[in-house]
Amino acid sequence: MSGILYFAMICYIITGTWSQSMYWDPSEVDSDETLEEIASSLVSKLSGSCDSSHLLTRLILQETSERAKLQVALEQQLTERANVTKRQKVLEERLAKLEKDALSLKQEERVVAFSVRLRKNLENLTSAQAIIFGTVVTNIGGAYNPRTGIFRCPVSGLYQFFVSILGQRTERVETELVVNGKKKLLVYSSGDAIHRGSLGSNTVLLQLEQWDVVWVRLHYDYGGYIHCCWSTFSGYLIKQNVDEGTYY
């Protein structure tokens, strides 16, 4: 049995698991114990040490496996974050393009123009009476109303207006163009004994806001006759405001 004892002691040394609880003190050996009993005791201690070693190895392997799983999960999160960032960049680029297209649409010029004339002679006019030009030659955008004689600005911008009034012989008539009821332009027309009448005309550039209203009316109660056909009112949008994008 000396071989068993020798093997047990060699394993005991190799494992390096000496501890207080596993320390073998020869003085504790009963003198009556046989060599076989001493060897059996060492083998029993060695077996317990091996079990502890196996448990430690198992815990290390388990910890390594958990770390590997965490590493895989972390890499997946990083990959997903990178994909989200990429998708976000694509969306931002699309949004920038849409904003650019919207700005281009806002800056796109809208055609607004009208040209009208009197349908019949007007007489016995009163002060501030509206001159209604009932015959429409051009009304692009539909901003002029031939029933009221009012032009309503569809968009903010720079406009130009023209007014021509033919008065009666030997009489004079004064008219004005107004914006929201405020005078912006005067037209003077008169005639004499030789000529049937005199055509007075004027033009003006105005910076107007959306929904401003423009019309022509008698300046004051002096003269009360306006000849048709030659009396006209016209205007058009020169430049729409860049930040104006609301149409009706």
Secondary structure, 3 states (H helix, E strand, C coil): CHHHHHHHHHHHHHHCCCCCCCCCCHHHCCCCCCHHHHHHHHHHHHHHHHHHHHHHHHHHHHHHHHHHHHHHHHHHHHHHHHHHHHHHHHHHHHHHHHHHHHHHHHHCCCCCEEEEECCCCEECCCCCCECCCCEEEEEECCCEECCCCEEECCCCEEEEEEEEEEECCCCEEEEEEEECCEEEEEEEEECCCCCCCCEEEEEEEEEECCCCEEEEEECCCCCCEEEEEEEEEEEEEEEECCCCCCCC
